[in-house]
Amino acid sequence: MTAVDANWGTTSPPVKSKVRIQALDLIRGLAILGILAVNADGFAAPMLASLNPATWPFPHEGWTAIAFWIVQAFFHEKFVTLFSMLFGVSLFLVGGELSDRTRGKFLARRLAVLLILGMIHGFGIWWGDILTLYASTGAIMFFCRSLSARTLMIAGVLLYGAMTLQHLPPGALPFAPPEARARAEAQLTPPPAAIAKRKAGADLAEAKSSWAGAYRVNTKEYQRLLSGYPRLLPATLGLMMIGLSLFKSGFLAGRSSTRRYAAVAAAGAAGLAIVSWLEWRAVMAGAPVLGGDVLGRVLTPFISLAYASVLILLLKAGAAVVLSPMAAAGRMAFTNYLTQSLIMTCIFYGGRGALMGQVDRPALWGIVLAIWALQLTWSPLWLKRFEMGPFEWIWRCLTMGRLLPIRKGAAGAAAA
């Protein structure tokens, strides 16, 4: 029996041989790199200023505004959506069917360890942790992994759609009375953010003052994020269901037809054009479209799958060697995710680089590109010598309750 090594590079214990699905590694690599482009704001400024032009430490104009538009149009929500879909796939690949109790117990331990590691990451390193959300949502998805592709898709779309459409203001509906529409449009322009800006400034000063100050602010912001889990969890569960459905149908495994991937890529490109225009109106023109944010969320999964489709089409066209550094980054996604936090907090947090609030978005893009280059370089080099990334290895050892070999060939030598 074989299993697919698909979740942060770790397989289940009863399985000795490993078969990787190259498309999953590649998509995961793209997702983990894309997530950094969005998270960068949350490292360089406090939560209240992150992804918010009104409270950002620099004037929202020129290249600063353009850099923000790029993030909002091409990156925001797109890659975390893709990653959530892949996490749903990994729960099935690691845990198997519900009837497989051995692998199910291993998956339960994995999720428990992930929850602990996520709490350590969130409290001790960076407040924007997503691991605790995935572990919590995974505990529910645990019982859904044997559902059919059709059932998973219907349930996932309903969950994601319901959580998305609840944000639609009544005034945006076609049959809304004119006065309701006028009120909704008036709310598109927020009041002066002076109070929030002062609060963000206070957090900024404390976070860059010292190790202790950075820890206090980080802890407070992580607790604020945890309090929002009741509204984040259902949509995340919906995306995990959609992802597993697409895997079971062959799409995310790279087994669909070229025509299907091309059609999804074209549909996603159309959605991306709409979102880019909506974000330009909101970010650059200061004239957001009523209901535009909700429409953007509706289109986001299509855009995410278009990104994945382009990668699979390139893979089918024979570009595996060229794309191998990204696939290696995907095999070490857990390590790369955590090292992004370590690098960025060393640059921006107090007691370390203490540059929070001093790096504008164009320069922040330079840091993001440098980290991308670093991770695309070091991931394949590491995997030439080792079976998995260092944090993947720690996660697996803690799940198994014993030290495991990590060097290539070490397991065979030990068995001999």
C-alpha positions as CSV (number, residue, x, y, z in Angstrom):
1,M,0.0,0.0,0.0
2,T,1.2,3.5,-0.8
3,A,0.3,6.9,0.4
4,V,0.9,10.4,-0.8
5,D,3.2,12.6,1.1
6,A,1.1,15.7,0.8
7,N,0.8,17.7,4.1
8,W,3.9,19.7,4.9
9,G,6.0,16.7,3.7
10,T,5.0,14.0,6.2
11,T,3.4,10.6,5.6
12,S,1.4,8.4,7.9
13,P,3.3,5.8,10.0
14,P,2.0,2.5,8.5
15,V,3.3,3.5,5.1
16,K,6.9,2.8,4.2
17,S,6.9,3.8,0.5
18,K,6.0,7.3,-0.6
19,V,4.5,8.6,-3.8
20,R,4.4,12.3,-4.2
21,I,1.9,14.1,-6.4
22,Q,4.0,16.7,-8.1
23,A,1.2,19.1,-8.8
24,L,0.4,19.4,-5.1
25,D,4.0,20.2,-4.2
26,L,4.1,22.8,-6.9
27,I,0.8,24.5,-6.0
28,R,1.7,24.4,-2.3
29,G,5.1,26.1,-3.1
30,L,3.3,28.9,-5.0
31,A,0.8,29.3,-2.2
32,I,3.4,29.5,0.6
33,L,5.4,32.2,-1.3
34,G,2.3,34.2,-2.2
35,I,1.1,34.2,1.4
36,L,4.3,36.1,2.4
37,A,3.4,39.0,0.1
38,V,0.2,39.5,2.1
39,N,1.6,38.8,5.5
40,A,4.4,41.2,5.1
41,D,2.2,44.1,6.1
42,G,1.5,42.4,9.4
43,F,5.2,42.1,10.2
44,A,6.1,45.7,9.2
45,A,3.2,47.4,11.1
46,P,0.8,46.6,14.0
47,M,-2.5,44.8,13.2
48,L,-4.5,48.0,13.2
49,A,-2.3,49.4,10.4
50,S,-1.9,46.1,8.4
51,L,-3.6,46.1,5.0
52,N,-5.2,49.5,5.9
53,P,-4.1,52.6,3.9
54,A,-5.8,54.9,6.5
55,T,-3.6,53.7,9.3
56,W,-0.4,52.7,7.4
57,P,2.6,54.7,8.7
58,F,3.3,56.3,5.3
59,P,1.1,58.4,3.0
60,H,-1.1,56.4,0.7
61,E,0.1,57.8,-2.6
62,G,2.4,57.1,-5.5
63,W,4.3,53.8,-5.4
64,T,3.1,53.1,-1.9
65,A,-0.5,53.0,-3.2
66,I,0.5,51.0,-6.3
67,A,2.3,48.4,-4.1
68,F,-0.8,48.0,-2.0
69,W,-3.0,47.7,-5.0
70,I,-0.8,44.8,-6.3
71,V,-1.2,43.0,-3.1
72,Q,-4.9,43.5,-2.9
73,A,-5.6,42.6,-6.5
74,F,-3.2,39.7,-7.1
75,F,-2.4,38.2,-3.7
76,H,-4.8,39.0,-0.9
77,E,-7.0,36.0,0.0
78,K,-5.9,34.2,-3.3
79,F,-3.1,32.1,-1.8
80,V,-4.5,31.4,1.6
81,T,-7.6,30.2,-0.2
82,L,-5.4,27.9,-2.3
83,F,-3.6,26.7,0.8
84,S,-6.8,26.0,2.7
85,M,-7.9,23.8,-0.2
86,L,-4.7,21.9,-0.1
87,F,-4.9,21.4,3.6
88,G,-8.3,19.7,3.1
89,V,-6.5,17.4,0.6
90,S,-3.8,16.6,3.0
91,L,-6.2,15.4,5.7
92,F,-7.4,12.7,3.4
93,L,-4.0,11.7,2.1
94,V,-2.6,11.4,5.6
95,G,-5.7,10.0,7.4
96,G,-7.2,8.0,4.6
97,E,-10.9,6.9,4.9
98,L,-12.8,7.2,8.1
99,S,-12.8,3.4,8.3
100,D,-9.0,3.3,8.6
101,R,-8.6,3.7,12.3
102,T,-4.8,3.4,12.4
103,R,-4.2,6.3,10.0
104,G,-7.1,8.2,11.6
105,K,-5.4,8.0,15.0
106,F,-2.2,9.3,13.5
107,L,-4.1,12.2,11.8
108,A,-5.7,13.1,15.2
109,R,-2.3,13.2,16.8
110,R,-0.9,15.3,14.0
111,L,-3.7,17.8,14.3
112,A,-3.2,18.0,18.1
113,V,0.6,18.6,17.7
114,L,-0.2,21.2,15.0
115,L,-2.5,23.0,17.4
116,I,0.3,23.2,20.0
117,L,2.9,24.3,17.4
118,G,0.5,26.9,16.1
119,M,-0.1,28.3,19.6
120,I,3.7,28.5,20.1
121,H,4.1,30.3,16.8
122,G,1.2,32.7,17.5
123,F,2.1,33.7,21.0
124,G,5.9,33.4,20.7
125,I,6.7,34.5,17.2
126,W,4.0,36.2,15.2
127,W,0.3,37.0,15.8
128,G,-0.8,36.2,12.2
129,D,-0.5,32.4,12.7
130,I,-2.8,30.3,10.6
131,L,-1.8,26.9,12.0
132,T,-4.2,27.0,14.9
133,L,-7.1,27.8,12.6
134,Y,-6.1,24.9,10.4
135,A,-5.8,22.5,13.3
136,S,-9.2,23.6,14.7
137,T,-10.9,23.4,11.4
138,G,-9.2,20.1,10.6
139,A,-10.7,18.6,13.7
140,I,-14.1,19.0,12.0
141,M,-12.9,18.2,8.5
142,F,-11.5,15.0,10.1
143,F,-15.1,13.5,10.0
144,C,-15.8,14.7,6.5
145,R,-12.8,13.2,4.6
146,S,-14.7,10.1,3.3
147,L,-17.6,12.1,1.8
148,S,-17.9,11.9,-2.0
149,A,-16.5,14.6,-4.3
150,R,-20.1,15.7,-5.1
151,T,-21.2,16.0,-1.5
152,L,-18.0,17.8,-0.5
153,M,-18.4,20.3,-3.3
154,I,-22.0,21.1,-2.5
155,A,-21.3,21.4,1.2
156,G,-18.2,23.5,0.7
157,V,-19.8,25.9,-1.8
158,L,-22.8,26.4,0.5
159,L,-20.5,27.1,3.6
160,Y,-18.2,29.4,1.8
161,G,-21.0,31.1,0.0
162,A,-23.1,31.7,3.1
163,M,-20.1,33.1,5.0
164,T,-19.2,35.4,2.1
165,L,-22.7,36.7,1.2
166,Q,-23.4,37.6,4.8
167,H,-21.1,40.6,4.3
168,L,-23.2,41.9,1.5
169,P,-24.9,45.2,2.6
170,P,-28.7,45.1,2.1
171,G,-28.4,48.4,0.1
172,A,-26.3,46.5,-2.6
173,L,-29.2,44.2,-3.5
174,P,-30.9,45.0,-6.8
175,F,-34.3,45.4,-5.2
176,A,-33.1,47.6,-2.4
177,P,-34.9,50.9,-1.9
178,P,-32.9,54.1,-2.9
179,E,-32.6,55.3,0.7
180,A,-31.0,52.0,1.8
181,R,-28.6,52.1,-1.1
182,A,-27.7,55.7,-0.3
183,R,-26.9,54.8,3.3
184,A,-24.8,51.8,2.2
185,E,-22.8,54.0,-0.3
186,A,-22.3,56.6,2.5
187,Q,-20.7,53.9,4.6
188,L,-18.2,53.1,1.9
189,T,-16.2,56.2,2.9
190,P,-15.1,55.5,6.5
191,P,-14.8,58.4,9.0
192,P,-11.5,59.9,9.9
193,A,-9.2,57.2,11.3
194,A,-7.4,59.5,13.7
195,I,-8.2,57.5,16.8
196,A,-7.2,54.2,15.2
197,K,-4.1,55.8,13.9
198,R,-3.1,56.9,17.4
199,K,-3.8,53.4,18.7
200,A,-1.7,51.9,15.9
201,G,1.1,54.4,16.7
202,A,1.0,53.4,20.4
203,D,1.3,49.7,19.4
204,L,4.1,50.5,17.0
205,A,6.1,52.3,19.6
206,E,5.7,49.5,22.1
207,A,6.4,46.7,19.6
208,K,9.7,48.2,18.4
209,S,10.9,49.3,21.9
210,S,12.1,45.9,23.3
211,W,11.7,42.2,23.3
212,A,9.2,42.5,26.1
213,G,7.2,45.3,24.3
214,A,7.1,43.2,21.1
215,Y,5.9,40.2,23.0
216,R,3.1,42.2,24.7
217,V,1.8,43.7,21.5
218,N,2.1,40.3,19.7
219,T,0.2,38.5,22.4
220,K,-2.6,41.0,22.4
221,E,-2.9,40.9,18.6
222,Y,-2.9,37.1,18.6
223,Q,-5.6,37.0,21.2
224,R,-7.7,39.3,19.0
225,L,-7.2,37.0,16.1
226,L,-8.2,34.0,18.1
227,S,-11.4,35.8,19.1
228,G,-12.4,35.9,15.4
229,Y,-12.2,32.2,14.8
230,P,-16.0,31.6,15.0
231,R,-16.4,33.6,11.8
232,L,-13.2,32.3,10.1
233,L,-13.7,28.6,10.7
234,P,-16.9,27.9,8.6
235,A,-15.4,29.6,5.5
236,T,-12.1,27.7,6.0
237,L,-14.0,24.4,6.4
238,G,-15.8,25.2,3.2
239,L,-12.6,25.7,1.3
240,M,-11.1,22.5,2.7
241,M,-14.1,20.6,1.4
242,I,-13.9,22.2,-2.0
243,G,-10.2,21.3,-2.2
244,L,-10.7,17.7,-1.3
245,S,-13.6,17.5,-3.7
246,L,-11.3,18.8,-6.5
247,F,-8.6,16.3,-5.5
248,K,-11.0,13.4,-5.5
249,S,-12.3,14.4,-9.0
250,G,-8.7,14.5,-10.2
251,F,-8.4,18.3,-10.7
252,L,-5.8,19.1,-8.0
253,A,-4.0,15.9,-8.7
254,G,-3.2,17.0,-12.2
255,R,-5.3,14.3,-13.8
256,S,-7.9,16.5,-15.5
257,S,-7.8,17.3,-19.2
258,T,-5.7,20.2,-20.6
259,R,-8.9,21.7,-21.9
260,R,-10.4,21.8,-18.4
261,Y,-7.4,23.5,-16.9
262,A,-7.3,26.0,-19.8
263,A,-11.0,26.8,-19.2
264,V,-10.5,27.3,-15.4
265,A,-7.5,29.5,-16.1
266,A,-9.5,31.6,-18.6
267,A,-12.4,32.0,-16.1
268,G,-10.0,32.9,-13.3
269,A,-8.3,35.5,-15.5
270,A,-11.6,37.1,-16.2
271,G,-12.3,37.1,-12.4
272,L,-8.9,38.6,-11.8
273,A,-9.6,41.4,-14.2
274,I,-12.8,42.3,-12.4
275,V,-11.1,42.1,-9.0
276,S,-8.2,44.2,-10.2
277,W,-10.6,46.9,-11.4
278,L,-12.6,46.8,-8.2
279,E,-9.4,47.2,-6.1
280,W,-8.2,50.0,-8.4
281,R,-11.4,51.8,-7.7
282,A,-11.1,51.2,-3.9
283,V,-7.3,51.6,-3.5
284,M,-6.2,54.1,-6.2
285,A,-9.4,56.1,-7.0
286,G,-10.8,56.2,-3.5
287,A,-14.2,55.3,-4.9
288,P,-15.1,51.7,-3.9
289,V,-17.9,49.9,-5.6
290,L,-20.9,49.0,-3.3
291,G,-20.7,45.3,-2.7
292,G,-17.3,45.1,-4.5
293,D,-15.6,43.5,-1.6
294,V,-18.1,40.7,-1.5
295,L,-17.9,40.1,-5.2
296,G,-14.1,39.9,-4.8
297,R,-14.5,37.2,-2.2
298,V,-16.9,35.3,-4.5
299,L,-14.4,35.4,-7.3
300,T,-11.3,34.6,-5.2
301,P,-11.6,30.7,-5.3
302,F,-11.8,30.9,-9.1
303,I,-8.7,33.1,-9.3
304,S,-6.9,30.8,-6.9
305,L,-7.7,27.7,-9.0
306,A,-6.7,29.6,-12.2
307,Y,-3.2,30.1,-10.6
308,A,-3.1,26.4,-9.9
309,S,-4.3,25.5,-13.4
310,V,-1.5,27.6,-15.0
311,L,1.1,25.7,-13.0
312,I,-0.5,22.3,-13.9
313,L,-0.5,23.3,-17.6
314,L,3.2,24.2,-17.4
315,L,3.8,20.9,-15.7
316,K,2.0,19.0,-18.4
317,A,4.0,21.0,-21.0
318,G,7.3,19.6,-19.6
319,A,8.4,22.4,-17.3
320,A,8.9,20.2,-14.3
321,V,12.7,20.9,-14.1
322,V,12.2,24.7,-14.3
323,L,9.5,24.5,-11.7
324,S,11.4,22.2,-9.3
325,P,12.6,24.9,-6.9
326,M,9.0,25.9,-6.3
327,A,8.0,22.3,-5.8
328,A,10.8,21.9,-3.3
329,A,9.5,25.0,-1.5
330,G,6.1,23.3,-1.4
331,R,7.6,20.1,0.1
332,M,9.1,22.2,2.9
333,A,6.0,24.5,3.2
334,F,5.8,24.2,7.0
335,T,9.5,25.1,7.4
336,N,9.2,27.9,4.9
337,Y,6.1,29.3,6.6
338,L,7.8,29.4,10.0
339,T,11.1,30.7,8.7
340,Q,9.2,33.6,7.0
341,S,7.9,34.6,10.5
342,L,11.4,34.2,12.1
343,I,13.1,36.3,9.4
344,M,10.5,39.0,9.3
345,T,10.2,39.4,13.1
346,C,14.0,39.6,13.3
347,I,13.8,42.5,10.9
348,F,10.8,44.4,12.4
349,Y,10.3,43.5,16.1
350,G,11.8,45.2,19.1
351,G,14.9,43.6,20.6
352,R,16.0,42.6,17.1
353,G,15.9,44.7,14.0
354,A,13.2,47.1,15.4
355,L,12.3,48.5,11.9
356,M,8.6,48.3,12.4
357,G,6.9,51.4,10.9
358,Q,10.1,52.4,9.1
359,V,9.8,50.4,5.9
360,D,7.3,51.5,3.3
361,R,5.5,49.1,1.0
362,P,7.8,49.4,-2.1
363,A,10.8,48.5,0.1
364,L,8.8,45.8,1.8
365,W,8.3,44.2,-1.6
366,G,12.1,44.1,-1.9
367,I,12.3,42.1,1.3
368,V,9.6,39.8,0.1
369,L,11.4,39.1,-3.2
370,A,14.7,38.5,-1.3
371,I,13.0,35.9,1.0
372,W,11.4,34.2,-2.1
373,A,14.8,33.9,-3.7
374,L,16.3,32.5,-0.4
375,Q,13.6,29.9,0.0
376,L,13.6,28.9,-3.7
377,T,17.4,28.4,-3.4
378,W,17.7,26.7,0.0
379,S,14.7,24.3,-0.3
380,P,16.1,22.1,-3.1
381,L,19.6,22.2,-1.6
382,W,18.2,21.0,1.7
383,L,16.1,18.2,0.1
384,K,19.2,16.9,-1.7
385,R,20.5,15.8,1.7
386,F,17.4,15.3,3.8
387,E,14.1,13.6,3.5
388,M,12.1,16.6,4.7
389,G,12.4,20.1,6.1
390,P,13.6,20.6,9.7
391,F,10.2,21.7,11.0
392,E,8.4,19.0,9.2
393,W,10.8,16.6,10.9
394,I,10.1,18.1,14.4
395,W,6.3,17.9,13.7
396,R,6.6,14.2,12.7
397,C,8.8,13.3,15.6
398,L,6.4,14.9,18.1
399,T,3.5,13.1,16.4
400,M,5.2,9.7,16.5
401,G,6.6,10.3,20.0
402,R,10.2,9.3,19.0
403,L,13.2,10.5,17.1
404,L,13.1,9.6,13.4
405,P,15.9,9.7,10.8
406,I,16.0,12.8,8.6
407,R,19.1,12.3,6.4
408,K,18.5,10.5,3.1
409,G,19.4,6.9,3.3
410,A,19.5,7.0,7.1
411,A,16.3,5.0,7.5
412,G,17.5,2.2,5.2
413,A,20.9,2.1,7.0
414,A,19.2,1.9,10.3
415,A,17.0,-0.9,9.2
416,A,20.0,-2.8,7.8
